[in-house]
Structure formats: structure tokens, C-alpha cells
Amino acid sequence: MDAPQDEKTGAAERGPCVRPRRSRLSAEREAEIYGAVLALLCEVGYEALTMDAVAARTRASKATLYRKWQGKPRLVAAAIRHNRPFDFEGLDTGSLAGDLYELTTRIGQAKKDTDLVRAVVPAVSKDTGLAEAFRDLMQQDRSAIDALFERAVRRGEAAADCPARPYLPHLLLGSVIARSLIDLTEPDAAFLKQYVDAVILPALRQR
């Protein structure tokens, strides 16, 4: 079956003197591809997922997929980030406590997709390409968290030199992960608020 017109690459059909055309995928087309990647992850897992399978599921050429994402690791990382139910950018409730309550709530909501988590998390520790792709994408989240902290310092709500600052992303993720591993239950809003009040806020105010 032919790929959509904007994804054909057939250099041989264009002849040796014609420069290949670099087509751009629309936002809708990218979203379609991301959805197919996540579905395949849940069906077969990361290791068994192939670019051939993604191309077949989305009726796209492999050349298009590689040109846009370079390979499976970056495609998978981009799909997960695109489809997660939250974003840290622009979050500003006006207070450090409010920002932290909102952040932990959003992280907790994202963890509910357990099938996807099971499919990808083990592969991150084994696949250096996937780990690097996630690290690059998560840098945006780190920048947003840094901005949150700087606002808190300017408002006098956090100590600029507190030793816990580099570990704020770890503290935020720990509020969600540890609850399910230790207590065998998902973190609810009451638990997350208590965790922020008892652990994260005191740590950020320490000099």
C-alpha cells in the first residue's frame, strides 16, 4: 500500500538529477504516529517494537520516520512526552506550596498508565539510546522546575543555597513512585499534599 503523498521518498523514481524533497509532517500526522507507537508499546513492549511495525501501522515510510526521529529511542521518547497528560511549562500558582501540590498531582496522574510504564521503564536501564533520548527531552522539565525554584527564592519561600535544590526533581518523582512500591497503593491528593508539607517544603527551606 502506498504511503501518503507527503511521505514518499522514492529517490529512484525522481531520477538522479532531482534533489530529494524534505517533506514536513503536520501536527495531526505526528500525533497519529505517536498514538500508534504507544499502542504498539503496550502490545509488544519496547524491545519487540520495530520501526517496520510503526511504518506499517501508520502507513508511513521508514525514511520519513528516521528523518524525523533518527530511530526508535527518540521516536518512543517523543511519543511518551507528547501524549502525557501534563506539562510543567508555564505552571505558576503564585506560591511554592501551590506549585508543588500541582506538580505532584500532575506526576501522579501520568503514572496511571501502568501498561506503558511497564513497557518502557525496564528498557531505559538497558538501552543507552533510549536513556539519552529521555534525558534530552526531560531537560525541558528540569528547566521549568528550576524556574519554579527561582520564583520561590525571589518570594522568600525557599533558601537560595539550600542543599536539597539539585534533588528537587527526585523528590517530586519520589512522592509518587515510593507510595506504590512501599504502601502498594496509588498516591491520592491527600497523601501528596502531606508529602509536600512534610518532606519537600522543609527541605527547600533549609540553609
Number of C-alpha atoms within 10 A of each C-alpha: 6 9 14 11 9 14 20 17 18 12 13 9 8 12 10 9 7 10 9 13 13 12 14 13 14 10 9 9 13 17 15 14 21 23 17 18 28 20 16 20 22 18 14 12 18 25 14 10 17 16 17 13 15 23 19 15 15 18 15 22 20 19 16 19 21 14 12 15 15 12 16 21 21 21 21 22 23 18 20 19 15 15 13 14 12 14 15 18 13 9 16 15 13 12 14 22 17 14 19 24 21 19 20 24 20 16 20 20 17 16 17 11 11 10 15 19 15 14 19 19 13 13 17 17 10 11 13 12 15 23 17 15 18 19 13 13 14 14 11 14 15 16 13 17 21 16 16 22 22 17 17 21 17 11 12 12 17 22 19 17 12 13 13 17 20 11 12 17 13 11 19 23 14 13 23 23 17 14 16 12 10 8 9 9 11 17 22 14 14 9 14 22 20 13 20 20 15 11 14 20 16 12 20 23 19 14 11
